[in-house]
Each structure stands twice: as structure tokens, then as C-alpha cells.
Amino acid sequence: MGKTDQFIKTEKDKYGKIFVDINYAISSVSPFLDKDTLDIRKYAAKISILKKYIDLIEETEREFKNTSFLNKLKGTKYISPIKDYKNDNYDSLLQLEKCSTCECLNCTAPCNFDSCLGCKSASKIVYCDRKRINASKYDAFFVDLINNKTGENNRYTVLSTLQDVQLNKRYIIIENIALKEKFILYYYPGISEDSYGEISNSQEFDFIVSTFQVIEE
């Protein structure tokens, strides 16, 4: 199999599965959710972008199979439109990939969480008890904070954010990139910038720790 055939097959297999999973989920949850609730879900709003990508891949696949041997040597001619569309819609396609394995995908439970409205780019909910707490993970979410011990500005990887609807609070778990120290803080997402606070309640802190341990297992 040549590079062009392999590229087309890889894209078709990967995004074809994502499309099937999301399309099946939409069909499954639609009878149980009102239209406004379904429309809020990112995968429902963006599924048409994925459908166009699949159509483009399949059209290119047919064209490439039926072309002459000499034209097949010009693989870039066939791959370029696919890559261009993917680059133009990179964020949406990446989010749909996350949506396909998100806890919200097939959920029809009454929801008091932020759900898709609080979802950052390239993230997904990895745990939800449907009642009190959920947790999100990210591909690349970093924050810069002052280290209280050194007074220096340090960069942290965000390991997870959690929302407790019972207490109406949000939490963030971060890890110092250089020192590998982990911290759990209150998390206050803002329009222009986020803010954070220290947790003094030991029971509250322990609950977040235990929840994070569950999603790490």
C-alpha cells in the first residue's frame, strides 16, 4: 500500500469510527433530550463538519482508485484537499474526537453540571457520578502561578478540573512541571483570566483527592 492509500485509509478508519460513534449517540439520546439541550452538546453542533470530512475522504478515495497509474504517482494532488480541510477545521475535529469518548456522549440524565458550556478546547469529561461531581481532563492546559515557597513564577500542568454541583464549587489539580509537586485549589474560571484559592476544609479536600484517585486508576 502506497503512502497516499495509507493516509486515506488511516483518516477514513479513524474519523469514520468517530462519526459512527457520535451519530449513534445522537440517535440514542435524541428521544430523551429536548432539542435545546441536544443542540448545546458540541458533538451535535459540529457533526456536520465531520460528515463533510468523511465525504471528502471517500470522494478522494474513489477518485484515487479510478485514476491512472501515472496520476497515482502524484499523491499530493489527492491528499492536499484532505489536509487543507483538516487544518481549517482542526479544533472542531479534535473536539469531536474528544466528544466520542466523553462521559456526556450517551448521557440522558438530568444535568446540573456545566457540561459542554464549560468545556475547554481539547478536553473531555472523564468521570461523572450524574449527581454531585464530575472531572475533566485536557490535552494541553497550563497555568502560570507564583510559587509561594520561592516567590518565582512557575508553570503547571493542569491534571484535571472538577465541578461539585452540591457545593457549587470548582477545583483544579495542577502539577509543577519542574518540581513535579501536585496541588489542589479552588478554581474560578473567568472571562479574561482564571483565579484560584486555597482549600482549608479537610473533608472537602479529601473528597477531591479520592475522586481524582478514581479517575487515575
C-alpha positions as CSV (number, residue, x, y, z in Angstrom):
1,M,0.0,0.0,0.0
2,G,1.4,3.4,-1.0
3,K,1.6,6.5,1.1
4,T,-1.5,8.0,-0.4
5,D,-3.6,4.9,0.1
6,Q,-2.3,4.5,3.7
7,F,-3.1,8.2,4.5
8,I,-6.6,7.9,3.1
9,K,-7.2,4.6,4.9
10,T,-5.9,5.9,8.2
11,E,-8.0,9.0,8.1
12,K,-11.1,7.1,7.0
13,D,-10.8,4.5,9.7
14,K,-10.1,6.9,12.5
15,Y,-12.7,9.6,11.7
16,G,-15.2,7.1,10.3
17,K,-15.3,5.4,13.7
18,I,-15.7,8.7,15.5
19,F,-18.6,9.7,13.1
20,V,-20.4,6.3,13.7
21,D,-20.0,6.6,17.5
22,I,-21.3,10.2,17.6
23,N,-24.1,9.6,15.1
24,Y,-25.2,6.6,17.0
25,A,-25.1,8.6,20.3
26,I,-27.2,11.4,18.8
27,S,-29.8,8.8,17.6
28,S,-29.8,7.2,21.0
29,V,-30.2,10.3,23.2
30,S,-32.5,12.4,20.9
31,P,-35.7,10.8,22.1
32,F,-34.9,11.6,25.7
33,L,-33.5,15.2,25.4
34,D,-35.3,18.3,24.2
35,K,-33.8,20.0,21.2
36,D,-32.3,22.9,23.1
37,T,-30.4,20.5,25.4
38,L,-29.1,18.4,22.5
39,D,-28.1,21.5,20.5
40,I,-25.8,22.6,23.4
41,R,-23.8,19.5,23.1
42,K,-20.7,20.2,21.0
43,Y,-20.8,17.0,19.1
44,A,-24.3,17.7,17.9
45,A,-23.4,21.2,16.8
46,K,-20.2,20.1,15.0
47,I,-21.2,16.7,13.5
48,S,-21.8,18.3,10.1
49,I,-18.1,19.3,9.9
50,L,-17.1,15.7,10.5
51,K,-19.6,14.5,7.9
52,K,-18.1,16.8,5.3
53,Y,-14.6,15.5,6.1
54,I,-15.7,11.8,5.8
55,D,-17.4,12.7,2.4
56,L,-14.3,14.4,1.2
57,I,-12.1,11.4,2.2
58,E,-14.5,8.9,0.5
59,E,-14.7,11.1,-2.7
60,T,-10.9,11.3,-2.8
61,E,-10.6,7.5,-2.2
62,R,-12.9,6.8,-5.2
63,E,-11.1,9.3,-7.4
64,F,-7.7,7.9,-6.5
65,K,-8.7,4.3,-7.1
66,N,-10.0,5.1,-10.6
67,T,-7.2,7.2,-11.7
68,S,-4.3,6.1,-13.9
69,F,-1.0,4.7,-12.6
70,L,0.9,7.8,-13.6
71,N,-1.6,10.1,-11.8
72,K,-1.3,7.9,-8.7
73,L,2.4,8.9,-8.6
74,K,1.1,12.5,-7.9
75,G,-0.3,11.6,-4.5
76,T,0.0,15.1,-3.1
77,K,-2.7,16.2,-5.5
78,Y,-5.2,13.9,-3.8
79,I,-4.0,14.4,-0.2
80,S,-3.8,18.2,-0.2
81,P,-7.6,18.9,-0.2
82,I,-8.0,16.5,2.7
83,K,-5.1,18.0,4.7
84,D,-6.4,21.6,3.9
85,Y,-9.9,20.8,5.2
86,K,-8.4,19.1,8.3
87,N,-6.2,22.1,9.0
88,D,-9.0,24.5,8.5
89,N,-11.2,22.6,10.9
90,Y,-8.5,21.2,13.2
91,D,-10.1,22.4,16.5
92,S,-13.5,21.1,15.7
93,L,-12.2,17.7,14.6
94,L,-10.1,17.4,17.7
95,Q,-13.0,18.3,19.9
96,L,-15.2,15.7,18.1
97,E,-12.5,13.1,18.8
98,K,-12.7,14.1,22.5
99,C,-16.5,14.1,22.4
100,S,-16.6,10.5,21.1
101,T,-15.2,9.2,24.4
102,C,-16.6,11.8,26.7
103,E,-18.9,10.9,29.6
104,C,-21.6,13.2,28.2
105,L,-21.8,11.4,24.9
106,N,-24.6,8.9,25.7
107,C,-25.9,10.6,28.9
108,T,-29.6,11.4,29.2
109,A,-29.6,12.1,33.0
110,P,-31.0,15.4,34.2
111,C,-27.8,17.6,34.3
112,N,-26.9,20.4,36.6
113,F,-23.2,20.5,35.5
114,D,-21.7,23.0,33.1
115,S,-21.4,20.1,30.6
116,C,-20.4,21.4,27.1
117,L,-20.9,25.0,28.1
118,G,-17.9,24.7,30.4
119,C,-15.8,22.5,28.1
120,K,-12.4,23.9,27.1
121,S,-10.8,23.1,23.8
122,A,-9.3,19.6,23.5
123,S,-10.9,18.4,26.7
124,K,-13.5,15.9,27.9
125,I,-15.3,14.7,31.0
126,V,-13.7,11.5,32.1
127,Y,-15.7,10.9,35.3
128,C,-19.3,11.8,36.3
129,D,-21.4,10.4,39.1
130,R,-24.5,12.1,37.5
131,K,-25.4,13.6,40.8
132,R,-22.6,15.6,42.5
133,I,-19.2,15.5,40.9
134,N,-17.6,15.4,37.5
135,A,-14.0,15.7,36.4
136,S,-12.4,16.8,33.1
137,K,-9.0,16.1,31.6
138,Y,-7.1,18.1,29.0
139,D,-4.5,17.5,26.3
140,A,-2.6,20.7,26.9
141,F,-3.8,23.0,29.6
142,F,-1.2,25.0,31.5
143,V,-1.2,27.8,34.1
144,D,1.5,30.1,35.4
145,L,1.4,30.8,39.1
146,I,3.7,32.3,41.7
147,N,5.4,29.6,43.8
148,N,4.8,30.6,47.5
149,K,8.0,28.9,48.6
150,T,10.3,30.5,46.1
151,G,8.4,33.6,45.0
152,E,9.2,32.6,41.4
153,N,6.7,32.3,38.6
154,N,6.3,28.5,37.8
155,R,4.4,26.7,35.1
156,Y,2.0,24.0,36.0
157,T,0.2,21.3,34.0
158,V,-3.5,21.0,34.7
159,L,-4.1,17.4,35.5
160,S,-7.9,17.8,36.0
161,T,-10.7,20.2,36.9
162,L,-13.7,19.1,38.9
163,Q,-17.1,20.5,39.5
164,D,-19.1,19.8,42.6
165,V,-22.7,20.9,42.0
166,Q,-23.8,20.1,45.5
167,L,-21.4,22.6,47.0
168,N,-21.4,24.8,43.9
169,K,-17.6,24.8,43.7
170,R,-14.9,24.0,41.2
171,Y,-11.5,22.6,41.8
172,I,-8.3,22.4,39.8
173,I,-5.5,19.8,40.2
174,I,-2.1,21.0,39.0
175,E,1.4,19.7,38.8
176,N,4.6,21.8,38.9
177,I,6.4,20.9,35.6
178,A,9.8,21.4,37.1
179,L,9.4,20.1,40.6
180,K,6.5,17.5,40.0
181,E,4.6,18.8,43.0
182,K,0.9,18.5,42.9
183,F,-1.6,21.0,44.3
184,I,-5.4,21.1,44.6
185,L,-7.0,24.6,44.6
186,Y,-10.4,26.2,44.3
187,Y,-10.9,27.1,40.6
188,Y,-12.8,30.2,39.5
189,P,-12.9,30.4,35.7
190,G,-13.1,34.0,34.4
191,I,-13.8,35.6,31.1
192,S,-10.4,37.2,30.7
193,E,-8.4,35.2,33.3
194,D,-9.0,32.5,35.9
195,S,-8.3,32.7,39.6
196,Y,-7.6,30.2,42.3
197,G,-8.0,29.8,46.1
198,E,-6.6,27.6,48.9
199,I,-8.8,24.8,50.3
200,S,-9.0,24.9,54.1
201,N,-11.8,22.3,54.6
202,S,-10.1,18.9,55.1
203,Q,-13.2,16.9,54.3
204,E,-13.7,18.8,51.1
205,F,-10.0,18.4,50.2
206,D,-10.1,14.6,50.9
207,F,-13.2,14.2,48.7
208,I,-11.5,15.8,45.8
209,V,-8.4,13.7,46.3
210,S,-10.4,10.5,46.4
211,T,-12.4,11.4,43.3
212,F,-9.1,12.2,41.4
213,Q,-7.7,8.8,42.5
214,V,-10.7,7.1,41.0
215,I,-10.1,8.6,37.6
216,E,-6.4,7.9,37.8
217,E,-7.0,4.1,38.4
